[in-house]
Amino acid sequence: MTPLDFEAAYAPLWTELEAVIRVAETKRKFDGARLATLYRRVCEHLALAQARAYPIHLTQRLESLTQSAHRLIYRQHDYGLARFARLALVDFPEAVRAHRVYLLVSALMFVLPLLAAGWAAYRDPGFILHLLDASAVQQFDSMYSDSAESLGRTRSAGDDWQMFGFYIMHNIGIGFRCFAAGIFAGVGSAAVVVFNGVQIGAVGGYLIAAGHAENFCSFVITHSAFELTAIVLAGAAGLRLGYAWVAPGRYTRLESLRLAARHAVVIVYGVIGLLLVAAAIEAFWSSARWIAPAVKYGVGGACWVLVLAYLGWQGRPRAAAAAAAKAEDRAG
């Protein structure tokens, strides 16, 4: 069967499942038996499409349908420890991978300006004055100088717990702006992500050129694995909102925005968790002068590997086991 024949034969069933999902997600009422039947059929179609290497637009549509139907069928209203564990170990990394296109765009909008601004500030330290005033630049010099009692903060700052609270408010504020600004057709999220990339890159380039490379890099290496990843993820969630507004498809713009927010909010929960971890590390570990830079580099590298592996592979074994169980049920 050709891809065109396959789509023509089963498209009415896919459209029916889309309608059932739309009703369930907007009105929270649906025919559970019919949804389960359609879900099983579309899972079979997805397996066939993947096995036959059908065009990507077909497999992506079927993947989106099966994921949405799965969430409706298996969702639980348990907000205890088990629900939290599922959110952290399955739902969040799965949601990140499901939004991989938005994630790639957000990552490019963050990393490319960061590298460009960092290179510009490294080649010409005066470039930083286009972004920050002289007093702010002097403060950065003081924070990362060899004479600073602790890295990444002014000498008048309070204890680690006070800084922990400050970092939480600061980091979550950035993450929330990256996500919420997506309501403006995604332009707001793009602007916030690019701005943060430019500012972080310029500060880093300036400090390295000023001779503070070891102090700065050893400070940021560990918590940046969580903080920078969270900024990119929040931007991706914001872009998801923006795309839903610009291209609502078969939905009204309000319905499309509501559905996009429901899918993207799982990423936002994970972003908050990553930023809390980043704040704790930044307050109690990154700023410590008694920890050797080599140790921080080693731990920081391990954290980057851990975060990327978590987002890339966590939850996949469970999904594979579930698929195998379904296959056994069909064979039986």
C-alpha positions in Angstrom: 0.0 0.0 0.0 1.4 3.4 -1.0 1.5 6.2 1.5 -1.3 8.0 -0.4 -3.5 4.9 -0.3 -2.7 4.4 3.4 -3.6 8.0 4.2 -6.8 7.9 2.1 -7.9 4.6 3.7 -7.4 5.7 7.4 -7.6 9.5 7.4 -11.4 9.5 8.4 -10.5 7.4 11.5 -7.7 9.8 12.4 -9.9 12.8 11.9 -12.5 11.1 14.2 -9.8 10.6 16.9 -8.7 14.2 16.6 -12.4 15.3 17.1 -12.7 13.1 20.2 -9.5 14.4 21.6 -10.6 18.0 20.9 -13.8 17.5 22.7 -12.1 15.7 25.6 -9.5 18.4 26.1 -11.8 21.4 25.8 -14.9 20.1 27.6 -13.4 17.2 29.7 -16.2 14.9 28.5 -15.7 12.1 26.0 -16.7 8.6 25.1 -14.0 6.6 26.8 -14.7 3.3 25.0 -14.6 4.9 21.6 -11.4 6.8 22.4 -9.7 3.6 23.5 -10.8 1.8 20.3 -9.5 4.6 18.1 -6.3 4.8 20.1 -5.5 1.1 19.6 -6.2 1.4 15.8 -4.0 4.5 15.4 -1.2 2.8 17.4 -1.4 0.0 14.8 -1.3 2.5 12.0 1.7 4.3 13.6 3.6 1.0 13.8 2.8 0.2 10.2 3.9 3.7 9.0 7.2 3.4 10.9 7.9 -0.1 9.7 7.2 0.9 6.0 9.2 4.2 6.3 6.3 6.3 5.3 6.8 10.1 4.9 7.6 12.0 8.1 4.4 14.1 8.0 2.4 10.9 8.3 4.4 9.5 11.2 4.4 12.9 13.0 0.7 13.2 12.8 0.2 9.7 14.1 2.7 10.2 16.9 0.9 13.4 18.0 -2.5 11.6 17.9 -1.3 8.6 19.9 0.5 10.8 22.5 -2.6 13.0 23.0 -4.9 10.0 23.3 -2.5 8.3 25.7 -2.5 11.3 28.0 -6.3 11.3 28.1 -6.7 7.6 28.7 -4.0 7.2 31.3 -4.0 10.5 33.1 -4.5 10.4 36.8 -5.6 12.9 39.4 -3.1 11.7 42.0 -0.9 14.6 43.1 1.1 12.6 45.6 4.7 11.3 45.5 3.9 8.8 42.7 2.5 11.5 40.5 5.5 13.7 41.1 7.8 10.8 40.3 6.0 10.1 37.0 6.2 13.8 36.1 9.9 13.9 36.8 10.9 10.6 35.4 8.5 10.1 32.4 6.2 13.0 31.6 8.8 15.8 31.5 11.5 14.2 29.4 8.9 12.8 27.1 7.3 16.3 26.7 10.8 17.7 25.9 11.4 15.2 23.2 7.9 15.7 21.8 8.7 19.5 21.4 12.1 18.8 19.8 11.6 21.1 16.9 10.8 24.1 19.2 13.7 23.0 21.4 16.1 23.2 18.5 14.9 26.6 17.4 15.1 27.9 21.0 18.6 26.5 21.4 19.8 28.1 18.2 18.3 31.5 19.2 20.2 31.2 22.5 23.5 29.7 21.6 24.3 31.6 18.4 23.8 35.1 20.0 25.7 33.9 23.1 28.7 32.8 21.0 28.6 35.9 18.8 28.4 38.3 21.8 31.0 36.4 23.7 33.4 36.6 20.7 32.7 40.3 20.3 33.4 41.0 23.9 36.5 38.9 24.0 38.0 40.7 20.9 36.9 44.1 22.2 36.2 44.3 25.9 34.6 47.7 25.4 31.7 46.0 23.6 30.3 45.2 27.0 29.5 48.8 27.5 26.9 48.6 24.8 24.9 46.3 27.0 25.8 47.3 30.6 26.8 50.5 32.3 30.3 51.1 33.7 29.2 50.5 37.3 27.7 47.1 36.4 31.0 46.1 34.6 33.0 47.1 37.6 30.8 45.0 39.8 31.4 42.0 37.6 35.2 42.6 37.9 34.9 42.7 41.6 32.7 39.6 41.8 35.2 37.4 39.9 38.5 38.9 40.9 41.0 36.8 42.8 40.4 39.0 45.9 36.7 38.2 46.1 35.7 36.2 49.2 33.2 34.3 47.2 32.5 34.1 43.5 29.5 35.4 41.7 28.3 37.9 44.3 29.2 41.2 45.8 31.1 41.4 49.0 28.1 42.9 50.8 25.9 39.9 50.0 24.4 37.9 52.8 24.9 34.2 53.6 24.3 31.3 51.3 20.6 30.9 52.2 19.9 34.5 51.4 21.6 34.1 48.0 19.7 30.8 47.4 16.4 32.7 47.8 17.7 35.5 45.5 18.8 33.0 42.8 15.4 31.2 43.0 13.5 34.5 42.4 15.9 35.6 39.7 16.1 32.4 37.8 12.4 31.5 37.9 11.6 35.1 36.8 13.7 34.6 33.6 12.1 31.2 32.9 8.6 32.6 33.4 9.3 35.5 31.0 10.7 33.1 28.4 7.5 31.1 28.5 4.8 33.7 29.1 6.1 36.0 26.4 5.2 33.3 23.9 1.6 34.6 24.0 2.8 37.4 21.6 2.9 35.0 18.6 6.2 33.6 19.9 8.1 36.9 19.2 8.3 37.7 22.9 9.9 34.4 23.8 12.3 34.7 21.0 13.3 38.2 22.1 13.8 37.1 25.8 15.9 34.0 24.7 18.1 36.0 22.3 18.5 38.8 24.9 19.7 36.4 27.6 22.0 34.7 25.1 23.6 38.0 24.2 24.0 39.2 27.7 25.4 36.0 29.1 27.8 35.7 26.2 29.0 39.2 26.4 29.6 39.0 30.2 31.5 35.8 29.8 33.6 37.1 26.9 34.5 40.2 28.8 35.5 38.4 32.0 37.7 35.9 30.1 39.4 38.8 28.2 39.9 40.6 31.5 41.8 37.7 33.0 39.0 36.2 35.1 38.6 33.1 33.0 39.3 30.5 35.7 37.1 32.2 38.4 34.2 32.8 35.9 34.3 29.4 34.2 34.7 27.4 37.4 31.7 29.4 38.9 29.3 28.8 36.0 30.2 25.3 34.8 28.1 23.3 37.3 24.9 25.2 37.7 24.8 26.3 34.0 23.9 22.7 33.1 20.6 23.2 34.7 20.1 27.0 34.4 20.9 27.4 30.7 19.0 24.2 29.8 16.0 25.6 31.6 16.1 28.9 29.8 16.2 27.1 26.4 13.3 24.8 27.5 11.2 27.7 28.7 11.8 29.4 25.4 10.8 26.3 23.5 7.5 26.2 25.5 6.9 29.8 24.7 7.5 29.2 21.0 4.9 26.3 21.2 2.4 28.9 22.5 3.3 31.3 19.7 2.9 28.7 17.0 -0.5 27.7 18.3 -1.6 31.3 18.0 -0.1 31.8 14.5 -1.2 28.4 13.1 -4.2 27.1 15.0 -5.1 24.5 12.3 -8.6 23.1 12.8 -9.1 24.8 16.1 -10.0 28.4 17.0 -7.1 30.4 18.2 -8.3 30.3 21.8 -8.7 26.5 21.7 -5.4 26.1 20.0 -3.7 28.2 22.6 -5.4 26.4 25.4 -4.3 23.0 24.1 -0.7 24.2 23.5 -0.5 25.5 27.0 -1.7 22.2 28.4 1.0 20.4 26.5 3.7 22.9 27.2 3.0 23.3 30.9 4.6 20.0 31.6 7.9 21.5 30.3 7.3 24.5 32.5 7.1 22.2 35.6 10.4 20.7 34.6 11.9 24.1 34.0 11.0 25.1 37.6 12.6 22.0 38.9 15.8 22.6 36.9 16.0 26.2 38.1 15.6 25.2 41.7 18.5 22.8 41.4 20.5 25.5 39.6 19.8 28.0 42.4 20.9 25.5 45.1 24.2 24.7 43.3 24.9 28.4 42.5 24.4 29.4 46.2 26.2 26.5 48.0 28.7 25.1 45.5 29.5 27.4 42.6 30.4 30.4 44.8 32.6 28.5 47.2 36.3 29.5 47.0 37.5 26.5 49.0 36.6 24.0 46.2 39.4 23.7 43.6 38.5 24.8 40.0 39.5 21.3 38.7 36.9 19.7 41.0 34.2 22.1 39.8 35.1 21.4 36.1 34.8 17.7 36.7 31.5 17.9 38.5 30.2 20.4 36.0 31.0 18.2 33.1 29.3 15.3 34.8 26.2 17.5 35.4 26.0 18.4 31.7 26.2 14.8 30.7 23.6 13.9 33.3 21.1 16.6 32.1 21.5 15.8 28.4 21.2 12.0 29.0 18.1 12.6 31.3 16.3 14.6 28.6 17.4 12.4 25.8 16.8 8.9 27.2 14.8 9.1 30.5 11.4 7.5 30.1 12.2 5.6 26.9 12.5 2.1 28.5 9.0 2.5 30.0 7.6 3.5 26.6 9.3 0.6 25.0 7.9 -1.8 27.6 4.5 -0.4 27.2 4.7 -0.8 23.4 5.8 -4.4 23.9 3.0 -5.1 26.3 0.5 -3.7 23.8 1.9 -5.9 21.0 1.6 -9.0 23.2 -2.0 -8.1 24.0 -2.8 -7.8 20.3 -1.1 -11.1 19.5 -3.0 -12.8 22.4 
